[in-house]
């Protein structure tokens, strides 16, 4: 009986250790969130600033400049990737000078041990490992053959149901690409900080508590010192 209990304890400990190792291998998301809005729903994602800092800075700047607005998903390969077109050629709206300057920049290849699994954001590039610009893919399934070859810089945090809708759209084959029959436009985009959002909520709660406290103090004053001001 003791041996069976000890064996169960060892198995449980091994499982916990394995979970801890897996958790340790998963990069930590920063507090920034970006939302792409499409007619099929929103896709929200976060960044891995410690994994690919240069890539994150570049993509986030393009988002802040509104670079991805009116861009589109030119590729939707079910179970593989949904790929956003490069900003320079993918937008339907003209770019201003600041957007254009940022869009043509390339980023050094920041290749890591992070795995390509569903929801991961991975930069597109040409043969040159340092040719990534503004096109990136959202993984729709596991793709181990991409590991270590394309820069991973974030992952989807909300909107997997939107990705599923995109996967169900009619497609056509053009060379190596599986492309949607219709244009899937990024209607607009916005960004926010989860830490700021939490602080706003905390501040709101604190304000309500302070207001309630002030009312209670005034009630007690009127009761005990009706003719005196504190």
Secondary structure, 3 states (H helix, E strand, C coil): CHHHHHHHHHHHHHHHHHHHHHHHHCCCCCCEEEEEEECCEEEEEEECCCCCHHHHHHHHHHHHCCCCCCCEEEEEECCCEEEECCHHHHCCCCCCHHHHHHHCCCECCCCCCCCCCCCEEEECCCCCCCCECCCEEEECCCCHHHCCCCCEEEEEEECHHHHHHHHCCCEEEECCEEEECCCEECCEEEEEEHHHHHHHHHHHHHHHHHHHHHHHHHHHHHHHCCCCCC
